[in-house]
């Protein structure tokens, strides 16, 4: 009976010990895996995703990008453009 209780105690201590260790090592493990995946994608596509060409703006800065208005014109070869709405 005494060895049975020792076995249960050892199993519980190992379980909770590993649970605590994984709890504290999980962020480092995730960062390592993300770094490796990033390196593999960089090798596959020939670029490094860490150095993107996206311009970082200051927090709170407002920028308005105007796009060109698209004009819907019809060509004589295709026919007339008909704008429609789908009904349910």
VEXLO-694591 format. One record per residue: x, y, z of N, C-alpha, C, O, CB in turn; residue number from 1. Coordinates in nm, 2 decimals, m for minus. Glycine has a CB too. Example, Ala and Ser with C-alpha at 12.3 -4.5 7.8 and 13.67 -1.06 7.14 Angstrom:
BEGIN
PT     nc1     nc2     nc3    cac1    cac2    cac3     cc1     cc2     cc3     oc1     oc2     oc3    cbc1    cbc2    cbc3  resi
PT    1.32   m0.57    0.78    1.23   m0.45    0.78    1.32   m0.33    0.78    1.42   m0.33    0.85    1.13   m0.45    0.90     1
PT    1.28   m0.22    0.71    1.37   m0.11    0.71    1.29    0.00    0.79    1.34    0.11    0.80    1.41   m0.06    0.57     2
END
This chain:
BEGIN
PT     nc1     nc2     nc3    cac1    cac2    cac3     cc1     cc2     cc3     oc1     oc2     oc3    cbc1    cbc2    cbc3  resi
PT    0.08   m0.12    0.00    0.00    0.00    0.00    0.09    0.13    0.00    0.05    0.23   m0.06   m0.09    0.00    0.12     1
PT    0.20    0.12    0.07    0.29    0.23    0.08    0.35    0.26   m0.06    0.36    0.38   m0.09    0.40    0.21    0.19     2
PT    0.39    0.16   m0.13    0.45    0.18   m0.26    0.35    0.24   m0.36    0.38    0.31   m0.45    0.51    0.05   m0.31     3
PT    0.22    0.20   m0.35    0.12    0.25   m0.43    0.10    0.40   m0.41    0.09    0.47   m0.51   m0.02    0.17   m0.40     4
PT    0.10    0.44   m0.29    0.09    0.59   m0.26    0.21    0.66   m0.31    0.20    0.78   m0.36    0.07    0.61   m0.11     5
PT    0.33    0.61   m0.30    0.45    0.67   m0.35    0.44    0.68   m0.50    0.48    0.78   m0.56    0.57    0.59   m0.31     6
PT    0.39    0.58   m0.57    0.38    0.58   m0.71    0.28    0.69   m0.76    0.31    0.77   m0.85    0.33    0.45   m0.77     7
PT    0.16    0.70   m0.69    0.07    0.80   m0.72    0.13    0.94   m0.70    0.11    1.03   m0.78   m0.06    0.78   m0.64     8
PT    0.20    0.96   m0.59    0.26    1.09   m0.55    0.36    1.13   m0.66    0.37    1.24   m0.70    0.32    1.08   m0.41     9
PT    0.44    1.03   m0.70    0.55    1.06   m0.80    0.48    1.10   m0.94    0.52    1.19   m1.00    0.64    0.94   m0.82    10
PT    0.38    1.03   m0.97    0.30    1.06   m1.10    0.24    1.20   m1.09    0.25    1.28   m1.18    0.19    0.96   m1.13    11
PT    0.18    1.23   m0.98    0.12    1.37   m0.96    0.23    1.48   m0.96    0.21    1.58   m1.03    0.04    1.37   m0.83    12
PT    0.34    1.45   m0.89    0.45    1.55   m0.89    0.51    1.57   m1.03    0.54    1.68   m1.07    0.56    1.51   m0.79    13
PT    0.53    1.46   m1.11    0.58    1.47   m1.24    0.48    1.55   m1.33    0.52    1.63   m1.41    0.61    1.33   m1.30    14
PT    0.35    1.52   m1.32    0.25    1.59   m1.40    0.25    1.74   m1.37    0.26    1.82   m1.47    0.11    1.53   m1.37    15
PT    0.24    1.77   m1.25    0.23    1.92   m1.22    0.37    1.99   m1.24    0.37    2.10   m1.28    0.19    1.94   m1.07    16
PT    0.47    1.92   m1.22    0.61    1.97   m1.25    0.62    2.00   m1.40    0.67    2.11   m1.44    0.72    1.88   m1.21    17
PT    0.58    1.91   m1.49    0.59    1.93   m1.63    0.49    2.04   m1.67    0.52    2.11   m1.77    0.56    1.80   m1.70    18
PT    0.38    2.04   m1.61    0.28    2.15   m1.64    0.33    2.29   m1.62    0.32    2.38   m1.70    0.15    2.12   m1.56    19
PT    0.40    2.30   m1.50    0.46    2.43   m1.47    0.58    2.47   m1.56    0.59    2.58   m1.61    0.51    2.43   m1.32    20
PT    0.66    2.37   m1.59    0.77    2.39   m1.68    0.72    2.43   m1.82    0.78    2.53   m1.88    0.86    2.27   m1.69    21
PT    0.62    2.37   m1.87    0.57    2.40   m2.01    0.50    2.53   m2.01    0.50    2.61   m2.11    0.47    2.29   m2.06    22
PT    0.44    2.57   m1.89    0.37    2.70   m1.88    0.47    2.81   m1.90    0.44    2.91   m1.97    0.30    2.71   m1.75    23
PT    0.59    2.80   m1.84    0.69    2.91   m1.85    0.77    2.90   m1.98    0.83    3.00   m2.02    0.77    2.90   m1.73    24
PT    0.78    2.78   m2.03    0.87    2.77   m2.15    0.79    2.78   m2.28    0.85    2.79   m2.39    0.94    2.64   m2.15    25
PT    0.66    2.79   m2.28    0.57    2.79   m2.40    0.60    2.92   m2.48    0.61    2.91   m2.60    0.43    2.79   m2.36    26
PT    0.61    3.04   m2.42    0.63    3.16   m2.50    0.77    3.15   m2.58    0.77    3.19   m2.69    0.63    3.28   m2.42    27
PT    0.87    3.10   m2.52    1.00    3.09   m2.58    0.99    2.98   m2.69    1.05    3.00   m2.80    1.11    3.05   m2.48    28
PT    0.92    2.87   m2.67    0.90    2.77   m2.77    0.82    2.82   m2.89    0.86    2.79   m3.01    0.83    2.65   m2.71    29
PT    0.72    2.90   m2.87    0.64    2.96   m2.98    0.72    3.06   m3.06    0.72    3.06   m3.18    0.51    3.03   m2.92    30
PT    0.80    3.14   m2.99    0.89    3.24   m3.06    0.99    3.16   m3.15    1.02    3.20   m3.26    0.96    3.33   m2.96    31
PT    1.05    3.05   m3.09    1.15    2.98   m3.17    1.08    2.91   m3.29    1.14    2.92   m3.40    1.21    2.87   m3.08    32
PT    0.96    2.86   m3.28    0.89    2.79   m3.39    0.86    2.90   m3.49    0.87    2.87   m3.61    0.77    2.72   m3.34    33
PT    0.81    3.02   m3.45    0.77    3.12   m3.54    0.90    3.17   m3.62    0.89    3.20   m3.74    0.71    3.24   m3.47    34
PT    1.01    3.18   m3.55    1.13    3.22   m3.62    1.18    3.12   m3.72    1.22    3.16   m3.83    1.24    3.24   m3.51    35
PT    1.17    2.99   m3.69    1.20    2.89   m3.79    1.11    2.89   m3.91    1.16    2.87   m4.02    1.20    2.75   m3.72    36
PT    0.98    2.90   m3.89    0.88    2.91   m4.00    0.91    3.03   m4.09    0.90    3.02   m4.21    0.74    2.91   m3.94    37
PT    0.94    3.14   m4.02    0.97    3.26   m4.10    1.10    3.24   m4.19    1.10    3.29   m4.30    0.99    3.38   m4.00    38
PT    1.20    3.18   m4.13    1.32    3.15   m4.21    1.29    3.06   m4.33    1.34    3.08   m4.44    1.43    3.09   m4.12    39
PT    1.21    2.96   m4.31    1.17    2.86   m4.42    1.09    2.93   m4.53    1.12    2.91   m4.64    1.10    2.74   m4.36    40
PT    1.00    3.02   m4.49    0.92    3.09   m4.59    1.01    3.19   m4.66    1.00    3.21   m4.78    0.80    3.16   m4.52    41
PT    1.10    3.25   m4.59    1.20    3.34   m4.66    1.28    3.27   m4.76    1.31    3.32   m4.86    1.28    3.41   m4.55    42
PT    1.33    3.15   m4.73    1.41    3.07   m4.82    1.32    3.03   m4.94    1.37    3.02   m5.05    1.47    2.95   m4.75    43
PT    1.20    2.99   m4.91    1.11    2.94   m5.02    1.07    3.05   m5.12    1.07    3.02   m5.24    0.98    2.88   m4.96    44
PT    1.05    3.17   m5.07    1.01    3.28   m5.16    1.12    3.38   m5.19    1.09    3.47   m5.27    0.89    3.35   m5.10    45
PT    1.24    3.36   m5.14    1.35    3.44   m5.18    1.35    3.58   m5.12    1.42    3.67   m5.17    1.35    3.45   m5.32    46
PT    1.28    3.59   m5.01    1.28    3.72   m4.94    1.27    3.70   m4.79    1.23    3.59   m4.74    1.17    3.82   m4.99    47
PT    1.30    3.80   m4.71    1.29    3.79   m4.57    1.17    3.87   m4.53    1.15    3.99   m4.56    1.42    3.85   m4.50    48
PT    1.08    3.81   m4.46    0.95    3.87   m4.42    0.97    3.97   m4.31    0.87    4.05   m4.28    0.85    3.77   m4.39    49
PT    1.08    3.97   m4.24    1.10    4.06   m4.13    1.12    4.20   m4.19    1.09    4.30   m4.12    1.21    4.02   m4.04    50
PT    1.18    4.21   m4.30    1.21    4.34   m4.36    1.11    4.38   m4.47    1.15    4.38   m4.59    1.36    4.34   m4.42    51
PT    1.00    4.41   m4.43    0.89    4.44   m4.53    0.91    4.59   m4.57    0.97    4.67   m4.50    0.75    4.42   m4.47    52
PT    0.86    4.62   m4.68    0.87    4.76   m4.74    0.75    4.84   m4.69    0.73    4.95   m4.74    0.88    4.75   m4.88    53
PT    0.67    4.80   m4.60    0.56    4.87   m4.55    0.61    4.98   m4.46    0.69    4.96   m4.37    0.46    4.78   m4.48    54
PT    0.57    5.10   m4.49    0.61    5.22   m4.41    0.54    5.23   m4.28    0.41    5.22   m4.28    0.59    5.35   m4.50    55
PT    0.61    5.23   m4.17    0.54    5.24   m4.04    0.52    5.39   m4.01    0.61    5.47   m4.01    0.63    5.17   m3.93    56
PT    0.40    5.42   m3.97    0.36    5.56   m3.94    0.35    5.57   m3.79    0.34    5.47   m3.71    0.23    5.60   m4.01    57
PT    0.36    5.70   m3.74    0.35    5.72   m3.60    0.21    5.69   m3.55    0.11    5.69   m3.63    0.38    5.87   m3.57    58
PT    0.20    5.65   m3.43    0.07    5.61   m3.37   m0.02    5.74   m3.37    0.02    5.84   m3.32    0.08    5.55   m3.24    59
PT   m0.14    5.73   m3.41   m0.23    5.84   m3.41   m0.23    5.93   m3.54   m0.31    6.02   m3.55   m0.21    5.93   m3.29    60
PT   m0.13    5.90   m3.63   m0.12    5.98   m3.75   m0.23    5.94   m3.84   m0.27    5.82   m3.86    0.01    5.96   m3.82    61
PT   m0.29    6.04   m3.91   m0.40    6.01   m4.00   m0.35    6.03   m4.14   m0.29    6.13   m4.18   m0.52    6.10   m3.97    62
PT   m0.37    5.93   m4.23   m0.34    5.95   m4.37   m0.46    5.90   m4.45   m0.52    5.80   m4.43   m0.21    5.87   m4.40    63
PT   m0.48    5.98   m4.56   m0.59    5.95   m4.65   m0.53    5.93   m4.79   m0.47    6.02   m4.84   m0.70    6.07   m4.65    64
PT   m0.55    5.81   m4.84   m0.51    5.77   m4.97   m0.63    5.77   m5.06   m0.72    5.70   m5.05   m0.44    5.63   m4.97    65
PT   m0.62    5.86   m5.16   m0.73    5.87   m5.26   m0.70    5.78   m5.38   m0.59    5.77   m5.43   m0.75    6.01   m5.31    66
PT   m0.80    5.70   m5.42   m0.78    5.61   m5.53   m0.85    5.67   m5.65   m0.94    5.76   m5.63   m0.84    5.47   m5.50    67
PT   m0.81    5.63   m5.76   m0.87    5.68   m5.89   m1.02    5.63   m5.90   m1.04    5.51   m5.87   m0.79    5.64   m6.01    68
PT   m1.11    5.71   m5.93   m1.24    5.67   m5.95   m1.25    5.58   m6.07   m1.21    5.62   m6.18   m1.34    5.79   m5.96    69
PT   m1.32    5.47   m6.05   m1.33    5.38   m6.17   m1.45    5.42   m6.25   m1.56    5.44   m6.20   m1.34    5.23   m6.12    70
PT   m1.43    5.43   m6.38   m1.54    5.47   m6.46   m1.59    5.34   m6.54   m1.51    5.27   m6.59   m1.50    5.58   m6.56    71
PT   m1.72    5.32   m6.54   m1.77    5.21   m6.61   m1.82    5.25   m6.75   m1.92    5.32   m6.77   m1.89    5.14   m6.53    72
PT   m1.74    5.21   m6.85   m1.77    5.25   m6.98   m1.80    5.12   m7.06   m1.75    5.01   m7.03   m1.66    5.33   m7.05    73
PT   m1.88    5.14   m7.17   m1.90    5.02   m7.25   m1.82    5.03   m7.38   m1.80    5.14   m7.43   m2.06    5.01   m7.28    74
PT   m1.78    4.92   m7.43   m1.71    4.92   m7.55   m1.80    4.87   m7.66   m1.89    4.79   m7.63   m1.58    4.83   m7.54    75
PT   m1.79    4.92   m7.78   m1.88    4.88   m7.89   m1.87    4.73   m7.92   m1.97    4.67   m7.97   m1.85    4.96   m8.01    76
PT   m1.76    4.66   m7.89   m1.75    4.52   m7.93   m1.82    4.43   m7.83   m1.87    4.33   m7.86   m1.60    4.48   m7.93    77
PT   m1.83    4.48   m7.70   m1.88    4.39   m7.60   m2.03    4.41   m7.58   m2.11    4.32   m7.57   m1.81    4.41   m7.47    78
PT   m2.07    4.54   m7.58   m2.21    4.57   m7.55   m2.23    4.67   m7.44   m2.13    4.73   m7.39   m2.29    4.45   m7.53    79
PT   m2.35    4.69   m7.40   m2.38    4.79   m7.30   m2.36    4.73   m7.16   m2.40    4.62   m7.14   m2.52    4.85   m7.32    80
PT   m2.31    4.81   m7.07   m2.29    4.76   m6.93   m2.42    4.79   m6.86   m2.48    4.90   m6.86   m2.18    4.84   m6.86    81
PT   m2.47    4.69   m6.79   m2.60    4.70   m6.72   m2.57    4.67   m6.57   m2.52    4.56   m6.53   m2.71    4.60   m6.77    82
PT   m2.59    4.77   m6.49   m2.57    4.76   m6.34   m2.69    4.70   m6.28   m2.80    4.74   m6.30   m2.54    4.89   m6.27    83
PT   m2.68    4.59   m6.20   m2.79    4.52   m6.15   m2.77    4.49   m6.00   m2.65    4.48   m5.96   m2.83    4.40   m6.23    84
PT   m2.88    4.47   m5.93   m2.87    4.42   m5.79   m2.93    4.29   m5.78   m3.04    4.26   m5.84   m2.93    4.53   m5.69    85
PT   m2.87    4.20   m5.70   m2.92    4.07   m5.69   m3.03    4.06   m5.59   m3.01    4.12   m5.48   m2.81    3.97   m5.65    86
PT   m3.14    4.01   m5.62   m3.26    4.00   m5.53   m3.26    3.86   m5.46   m3.23    3.76   m5.52   m3.39    4.03   m5.60    87
PT   m3.30    3.86   m5.34   m3.31    3.73   m5.27   m3.45    3.67   m5.27   m3.48    3.57   m5.22   m3.27    3.74   m5.13    88
END
